[in-house]
Amino acid sequence: MIMVNFQRLLDTTMVPRLPTIESQTSEDILVLDKSNLTALERRKMNRKRLPEWFKTSLPVGKAQERFNEARNNVREHGLNTVCEEARCPNIHDCWGRGTATFMVAGEVCTRGCKFCAVGTVKNPEKLNKDEPRELADAIRRMDLDYAVITVVNRDDLEDGGANHYRDCIISVKNTTPNVGLELLCSDLDGNLKALNMLLDELPIKVFAHNVECVRRLDSKVRDPRASFSQSLKILSEARKLRPDIKIKTSIMVGLGENDDEVIEAMKELRNIGVDMITLGQYLQPSIKHLPVSRFPNPSQFAKYDYEARKMGFSAVASGPLVRSSYRAGLQWEESEGRGRVSTLDKNGSAISNVLYEGQFGN
């Protein structure tokens, strides 16, 4: 397995969009008098550098062949994936395993969360009626085993986009019946009727919705229309509506929380029936976004893993480079009792507590 520096990977191989932290330049270092700098310039100089443990890996063998095939299909047919556009550090890992993530309902969002680089508009363009077919074709061409369908918030629509999301999922399933599907959904502005319609016999293995941060940081991190409480309501209702599927969420750290708050958030999520959880490091998309408050070290991510499993989550992925769709297909398999996704490959981005055996308990 070839190890790659994450910052260099971002600089040379990905489309500029989501998370990155720029290293200081020589010009930054030479500036001694900060009194004449603008607020943005000062924020840029104060940005934290990536810790030395931010490394990812490139696949080899059959995984490399499968990644190359997926990449060639994407480029040849002009397909769009969140994996590339969001500069995900795990793209080689996931594509090499036959998993990819796609975003539907547009490229701009009706909300303005302070951690996110997706563009914000009040009135986005109308939904693309051909998108369900185009999405199904893209997944077929990439020959995927598992696909994550994620969405932007569409508060401009009465149902929050639920009907469109449903059409996309059904179109994919009709085209590629054997592909496993995961829906990473918005909170639909709290519309439980729309959620009920969306999930009614929807052919998915996992329904996911991200709480993003701990409860205390809602007003600092998320758009005013979003909240931890509203996210809990959506996740809880999804659990009641579809006891046959897995319910999943994700938390970012480095936004100003402390470790006790992370543990408390996990407890609340587990208490309402969330099965699967991912925990990863927040990275500042630009100097205009929220700064990173801290970089928990790998052992702390291992402790999150330990605490989550002790609470009864059936699948956990915790690590600095973990994202909400990290090894999504393997994580679903883990939730079904087929082994730990985080320990299937020691070079993966997730940090398992078994690597720190005896440090946190039995």
ZALUMNU-69695 format. One record per residue (C-alpha): residue number from 1; residue in three letters; x, y, z. Coordinates in nm, 2 decimals, padded with zeros to 4 digits. Layout:
% ZALUMNU-69695
> NUM	ALA	X	Y	Z
...
This chain:
% ZALUMNU-69695
> 1	MET	00.00	00.00	00.00
> 2	ILE	00.15	00.34	-00.10
> 3	MET	00.12	00.62	00.16
> 4	VAL	00.04	00.97	00.03
> 5	ASN	00.06	01.30	00.20
> 6	PHE	-00.29	01.44	00.22
> 7	GLN	-00.20	01.80	00.15
> 8	ARG	00.00	01.71	-00.15
> 9	LEU	-00.29	01.49	-00.28
> 10	LEU	-00.52	01.78	-00.24
> 11	ASP	-00.29	02.02	-00.43
> 12	THR	-00.23	01.79	-00.73
> 13	THR	-00.51	01.55	-00.80
> 14	MET	-00.84	01.68	-00.69
> 15	VAL	-01.09	01.94	-00.82
> 16	PRO	-01.08	02.25	-00.59
> 17	ARG	-01.39	02.26	-00.37
> 18	LEU	-01.43	02.12	-00.02
> 19	PRO	-01.21	02.07	00.27
> 20	THR	-00.85	02.18	00.27
> 21	ILE	-00.62	02.37	00.50
> 22	GLU	-00.35	02.56	00.33
> 23	SER	00.00	02.55	00.47
> 24	GLN	00.17	02.88	00.55
> 25	THR	00.37	03.02	00.26
> 26	SER	00.71	03.19	00.28
> 27	GLU	00.54	03.52	00.24
> 28	ASP	00.33	03.45	00.55
> 29	ILE	00.63	03.37	00.75
> 30	LEU	00.82	03.68	00.65
> 31	VAL	00.54	03.91	00.77
> 32	LEU	00.64	04.05	01.10
> 33	ASP	00.41	04.36	01.14
> 34	LYS	00.05	04.24	01.14
> 35	SER	-00.10	04.58	01.22
> 36	ASN	-00.17	04.67	00.85
> 37	LEU	-00.32	04.33	00.76
> 38	THR	-00.69	04.29	00.68
> 39	ALA	-00.91	04.06	00.89
> 40	LEU	-00.90	03.80	00.62
> 41	GLU	-00.52	03.82	00.60
> 42	ARG	-00.49	03.77	00.97
> 43	ARG	-00.73	03.47	00.96
> 44	LYS	-00.52	03.32	00.68
> 45	MET	-00.20	03.35	00.88
> 46	ASN	-00.36	03.20	01.19
> 47	ARG	-00.49	02.89	01.01
> 48	LYS	-00.37	02.57	01.17
> 49	ARG	-00.14	02.35	00.97
> 50	LEU	-00.23	01.99	00.91
> 51	PRO	-00.08	01.75	01.16
> 52	GLU	00.18	01.49	01.05
> 53	TRP	-00.07	01.20	01.08
> 54	PHE	-00.28	01.34	00.79
> 55	LYS	-00.19	01.07	00.53
> 56	THR	-00.39	00.86	00.31
> 57	SER	-00.31	00.56	00.09
> 58	LEU	-00.32	00.46	-00.28
> 59	PRO	-00.46	00.12	-00.38
> 60	VAL	-00.26	-00.16	-00.54
> 61	GLY	-00.34	-00.47	-00.73
> 62	LYS	-00.71	-00.54	-00.81
> 63	ALA	-00.81	-00.23	-00.61
> 64	GLN	-00.59	-00.01	-00.82
> 65	GLU	-00.74	-00.17	-01.14
> 66	ARG	-01.09	-00.11	-01.02
> 67	PHE	-01.01	00.25	-00.92
> 68	ASN	-00.86	00.32	-01.27
> 69	GLU	-01.17	00.17	-01.44
> 70	ALA	-01.40	00.39	-01.23
> 71	ARG	-01.19	00.70	-01.30
> 72	ASN	-01.18	00.63	-01.67
> 73	ASN	-01.56	00.59	-01.68
> 74	VAL	-01.61	00.92	-01.50
> 75	ARG	-01.38	01.11	-01.73
> 76	GLU	-01.50	00.95	-02.05
> 77	HIS	-01.86	01.01	-01.98
> 78	GLY	-01.84	01.34	-01.80
> 79	LEU	-01.99	01.20	-01.48
> 80	ASN	-01.99	01.40	-01.15
> 81	THR	-01.92	01.25	-00.81
> 82	VAL	-01.90	01.41	-00.47
> 83	CYS	-01.58	01.20	-00.43
> 84	GLU	-01.39	01.42	-00.68
> 85	GLU	-01.57	01.75	-00.63
> 86	ALA	-01.54	01.74	-00.25
> 87	ARG	-01.17	01.64	-00.28
> 88	CYS	-01.23	01.34	-00.05
> 89	PRO	-00.91	01.19	00.08
> 90	ASN	-01.06	00.84	00.06
> 91	ILE	-01.15	00.84	-00.31
> 92	HIS	-00.89	00.58	-00.40
> 93	ASP	-01.00	00.35	-00.12
> 94	CYS	-01.38	00.38	-00.20
> 95	TRP	-01.36	00.36	-00.58
> 96	GLY	-01.11	00.07	-00.55
> 97	ARG	-01.39	-00.11	-00.35
> 98	GLY	-01.67	-00.03	-00.59
> 99	THR	-01.83	00.25	-00.39
> 100	ALA	-01.89	00.62	-00.49
> 101	THR	-02.10	00.91	-00.37
> 102	PHE	-02.33	01.13	-00.59
> 103	MET	-02.51	01.46	-00.51
> 104	VAL	-02.85	01.53	-00.65
> 105	ALA	-03.10	01.82	-00.67
> 106	GLY	-02.84	02.08	-00.78
> 107	GLU	-02.50	02.21	-00.69
> 108	VAL	-02.61	02.49	-00.47
> 109	CYS	-02.80	02.49	-00.13
> 110	THR	-03.07	02.70	00.02
> 111	ARG	-02.88	02.71	00.35
> 112	GLY	-02.56	02.87	00.46
> 113	CYS	-02.39	02.65	00.71
> 114	LYS	-02.06	02.80	00.82
> 115	PHE	-01.86	02.49	00.77
> 116	CYS	-01.96	02.41	00.42
> 117	ALA	-01.82	02.53	00.09
> 118	VAL	-02.13	02.44	-00.12
> 119	GLY	-02.28	02.76	-00.27
> 120	THR	-02.59	02.92	-00.11
> 121	VAL	-02.88	03.07	-00.30
> 122	LYS	-03.24	03.16	-00.19
> 123	ASN	-03.40	03.04	-00.52
> 124	PRO	-03.20	02.77	-00.69
> 125	GLU	-03.27	02.64	-01.04
> 126	LYS	-03.56	02.40	-01.10
> 127	LEU	-03.50	02.04	-01.05
> 128	ASN	-03.35	01.85	-01.35
> 129	LYS	-03.62	01.61	-01.45
> 130	ASP	-03.36	01.40	-01.63
> 131	GLU	-03.15	01.36	-01.32
> 132	PRO	-03.29	01.03	-01.21
> 133	ARG	-03.21	00.87	-01.54
> 134	GLU	-02.87	01.04	-01.56
> 135	LEU	-02.78	00.93	-01.21
> 136	ALA	-02.88	00.57	-01.29
> 137	ASP	-02.67	00.57	-01.60
> 138	ALA	-02.37	00.71	-01.42
> 139	ILE	-02.39	00.43	-01.15
> 140	ARG	-02.43	00.17	-01.42
> 141	ARG	-02.13	00.29	-01.62
> 142	MET	-01.91	00.30	-01.31
> 143	ASP	-02.01	-00.07	-01.23
> 144	LEU	-02.06	00.01	-00.86
> 145	ASP	-02.15	-00.24	-00.59
> 146	TYR	-02.26	00.04	-00.35
> 147	ALA	-02.36	00.40	-00.41
> 148	VAL	-02.44	00.68	-00.17
> 149	ILE	-02.69	00.94	-00.29
> 150	THR	-02.65	01.27	-00.10
> 151	VAL	-02.85	01.59	-00.15
> 152	VAL	-02.84	01.96	-00.10
> 153	ASN	-03.11	02.13	00.11
> 154	ARG	-03.41	02.25	-00.10
> 155	ASP	-03.61	02.46	00.13
> 156	ASP	-03.76	02.63	-00.18
> 157	LEU	-03.96	02.31	-00.24
> 158	GLU	-04.27	02.22	-00.04
> 159	ASP	-04.15	01.86	00.02
> 160	GLY	-03.79	01.96	00.06
> 161	GLY	-03.71	01.76	-00.26
> 162	ALA	-03.83	01.43	-00.12
> 163	ASN	-04.02	01.33	-00.43
> 164	HIS	-03.71	01.39	-00.65
> 165	TYR	-03.48	01.20	-00.41
> 166	ARG	-03.73	00.91	-00.43
> 167	ASP	-03.74	00.92	-00.81
> 168	CYS	-03.36	00.91	-00.82
> 169	ILE	-03.33	00.61	-00.59
> 170	ILE	-03.60	00.41	-00.77
> 171	SER	-03.44	00.49	-01.11
> 172	VAL	-03.10	00.36	-01.00
> 173	LYS	-03.25	00.05	-00.85
> 174	ASN	-03.45	-00.03	-01.17
> 175	THR	-03.14	00.01	-01.38
> 176	THR	-02.89	-00.17	-01.15
> 177	PRO	-03.10	-00.40	-00.92
> 178	ASN	-02.79	-00.54	-00.74
> 179	VAL	-02.63	-00.22	-00.63
> 180	GLY	-02.66	-00.14	-00.26
> 181	LEU	-02.80	00.21	-00.20
> 182	GLU	-02.76	00.46	00.09
> 183	LEU	-02.95	00.79	00.10
> 184	LEU	-02.77	01.07	00.28
> 185	CYS	-03.07	01.31	00.32
> 186	SER	-03.13	01.66	00.44
> 187	ASP	-03.36	01.73	00.73
> 188	LEU	-03.64	01.81	00.48
> 189	ASP	-03.71	02.12	00.70
> 190	GLY	-03.86	01.89	00.96
> 191	ASN	-04.14	01.77	00.72
> 192	LEU	-04.23	01.43	00.86
> 193	LYS	-04.50	01.38	00.60
> 194	ALA	-04.25	01.42	00.33
> 195	LEU	-04.01	01.18	00.51
> 196	ASN	-04.29	00.92	00.53
> 197	MET	-04.36	00.95	00.16
> 198	LEU	-03.99	00.93	00.08
> 199	LEU	-03.91	00.62	00.29
> 200	ASP	-04.22	00.42	00.20
> 201	GLU	-04.08	00.10	00.06
> 202	LEU	-03.78	00.29	-00.07
> 203	PRO	-03.52	00.03	-00.19
> 204	ILE	-03.22	00.14	00.03
> 205	LYS	-03.00	-00.03	00.28
> 206	VAL	-02.92	00.28	00.49
> 207	PHE	-03.09	00.61	00.56
> 208	ALA	-02.84	00.87	00.68
> 209	HIS	-02.87	01.23	00.80
> 210	ASN	-02.58	01.41	00.96
> 211	VAL	-02.61	01.61	01.28
> 212	GLU	-02.27	01.76	01.19
> 213	CYS	-02.18	01.90	01.53
> 214	VAL	-02.26	01.88	01.90
> 215	ARG	-02.58	02.05	02.02
> 216	ARG	-02.42	02.35	02.18
> 217	LEU	-02.26	02.46	01.85
> 218	ASP	-02.58	02.46	01.64
> 219	SER	-02.60	02.84	01.62
> 220	LYS	-02.23	02.88	01.55
> 221	VAL	-02.19	02.60	01.29
> 222	ARG	-02.52	02.54	01.11
> 223	ASP	-02.78	02.74	00.93
> 224	PRO	-03.05	02.88	01.16
> 225	ARG	-03.31	02.65	00.99
> 226	ALA	-03.11	02.34	01.11
> 227	SER	-03.06	02.21	01.46
> 228	PHE	-02.95	01.91	01.66
> 229	SER	-03.31	01.87	01.78
> 230	GLN	-03.46	01.87	01.43
> 231	SER	-03.20	01.63	01.31
> 232	LEU	-03.28	01.40	01.60
> 233	LYS	-03.65	01.42	01.51
> 234	ILE	-03.57	01.31	01.15
> 235	LEU	-03.35	01.03	01.25
> 236	SER	-03.59	00.90	01.52
> 237	GLU	-03.89	00.91	01.28
> 238	ALA	-03.68	00.73	01.01
> 239	ARG	-03.61	00.46	01.27
> 240	LYS	-03.98	00.42	01.34
> 241	LEU	-04.08	00.42	00.97
> 242	ARG	-03.82	00.17	00.85
> 243	PRO	-03.71	-00.08	01.12
> 244	ASP	-03.58	-00.29	00.84
> 245	ILE	-03.29	-00.06	00.74
> 246	LYS	-03.00	00.10	00.91
> 247	ILE	-03.00	00.46	01.04
> 248	LYS	-02.67	00.65	01.02
> 249	THR	-02.53	00.99	01.11
> 250	SER	-02.20	01.18	01.13
> 251	ILE	-02.02	01.42	01.36
> 252	MET	-01.73	01.65	01.28
> 253	VAL	-01.48	01.75	01.55
> 254	GLY	-01.26	02.06	01.56
> 255	LEU	-01.55	02.31	01.55
> 256	GLY	-01.52	02.42	01.92
> 257	GLU	-01.66	02.12	02.10
> 258	ASN	-01.50	01.92	02.38
> 259	ASP	-01.47	01.54	02.41
> 260	ASP	-01.74	01.51	02.67
> 261	GLU	-01.98	01.69	02.44
> 262	VAL	-01.90	01.44	02.16
> 263	ILE	-01.97	01.15	02.39
> 264	GLU	-02.30	01.30	02.51
> 265	ALA	-02.41	01.36	02.14
> 266	MET	-02.33	01.00	02.06
> 267	LYS	-02.54	00.89	02.36
> 268	GLU	-02.84	01.09	02.24
> 269	LEU	-02.81	00.95	01.89
> 270	ARG	-02.79	00.59	02.01
> 271	ASN	-03.09	00.64	02.25
> 272	ILE	-03.31	00.72	01.95
> 273	GLY	-03.20	00.42	01.76
> 274	VAL	-02.92	00.54	01.53
> 275	ASP	-02.72	00.22	01.43
> 276	MET	-02.42	00.36	01.25
> 277	ILE	-02.19	00.66	01.31
> 278	THR	-01.89	00.82	01.16
> 279	LEU	-01.66	01.07	01.33
> 280	GLY	-01.41	01.28	01.14
> 281	GLN	-01.20	01.60	01.15
> 282	TYR	-01.35	01.93	01.03
> 283	LEU	-01.12	02.10	00.78
> 284	GLN	-01.17	02.47	00.70
> 285	PRO	-01.27	02.51	00.33
> 286	SER	-01.15	02.87	00.31
> 287	ILE	-01.05	03.16	00.53
> 288	LYS	-01.41	03.28	00.51
> 289	HIS	-01.53	02.96	00.69
> 290	LEU	-01.51	02.87	01.06
> 291	PRO	-01.15	02.81	01.17
> 292	VAL	-01.04	02.47	01.30
> 293	SER	-01.04	02.48	01.68
> 294	ARG	-00.83	02.17	01.73
> 295	PHE	-00.69	01.85	01.58
> 296	PRO	-00.77	01.55	01.81
> 297	ASN	-00.49	01.30	01.77
> 298	PRO	-00.55	00.94	01.64
> 299	SER	-00.57	00.80	02.00
> 300	GLN	-00.86	01.03	02.07
> 301	PHE	-01.04	00.91	01.76
> 302	ALA	-00.97	00.56	01.89
> 303	LYS	-01.14	00.65	02.21
> 304	TYR	-01.45	00.78	02.02
> 305	ASP	-01.45	00.44	01.85
> 306	TYR	-01.43	00.26	02.18
> 307	GLU	-01.71	00.47	02.34
> 308	ALA	-01.94	00.43	02.04
> 309	ARG	-01.91	00.06	02.03
> 310	LYS	-01.96	00.04	02.41
> 311	MET	-02.29	00.23	02.35
> 312	GLY	-02.41	-00.03	02.10
> 313	PHE	-02.36	00.13	01.76
> 314	SER	-02.34	-00.16	01.51
> 315	ALA	-02.09	00.01	01.29
> 316	VAL	-01.84	00.28	01.36
> 317	ALA	-01.58	00.47	01.15
> 318	SER	-01.37	00.72	01.35
> 319	GLY	-01.06	00.89	01.23
> 320	PRO	-00.91	01.23	01.11
> 321	LEU	-00.97	01.15	00.74
> 322	VAL	-01.31	00.98	00.79
> 323	ARG	-01.60	01.14	00.60
> 324	SER	-01.97	01.05	00.63
> 325	SER	-01.96	00.81	00.34
> 326	TYR	-01.63	00.65	00.43
> 327	ARG	-01.63	00.29	00.31
> 328	ALA	-02.01	00.31	00.31
> 329	GLY	-02.06	-00.04	00.17
> 330	LEU	-01.82	-00.20	00.41
> 331	GLN	-01.97	-00.01	00.70
> 332	TRP	-02.32	-00.15	00.61
> 333	GLU	-02.17	-00.50	00.61
> 334	GLU	-02.02	-00.43	00.95
> 335	SER	-02.36	-00.32	01.08
> 336	GLU	-02.49	-00.66	00.96
> 337	GLY	-02.23	-00.84	01.18
> 338	ARG	-01.97	-00.90	00.91
> 339	GLY	-01.66	-00.76	01.08
> 340	ARG	-01.51	-00.42	01.16
> 341	VAL	-01.47	-00.19	00.86
> 342	SER	-01.20	00.00	01.05
> 343	THR	-00.98	-00.30	01.09
> 344	LEU	-01.03	-00.48	00.76
> 345	ASP	-00.73	-00.28	00.63
> 346	LYS	-00.47	-00.14	00.87
> 347	ASN	-00.39	00.14	00.62
> 348	GLY	-00.75	00.27	00.62
> 349	SER	-00.84	00.62	00.75
> 350	ALA	-01.05	00.50	01.04
> 351	ILE	-00.88	00.44	01.38
> 352	SER	-01.00	00.14	01.57
> 353	ASN	-00.98	00.12	01.94
> 354	VAL	-00.82	-00.23	01.91
> 355	LEU	-00.50	-00.05	01.81
> 356	TYR	-00.50	00.09	02.16
> 357	GLU	-00.61	-00.23	02.33
> 358	GLY	-00.61	-00.20	02.71
> 359	GLN	-00.60	00.18	02.70
> 360	PHE	-00.97	00.24	02.73
> 361	GLY	-01.10	-00.07	02.89
> 362	ASN	-01.21	-00.42	02.79
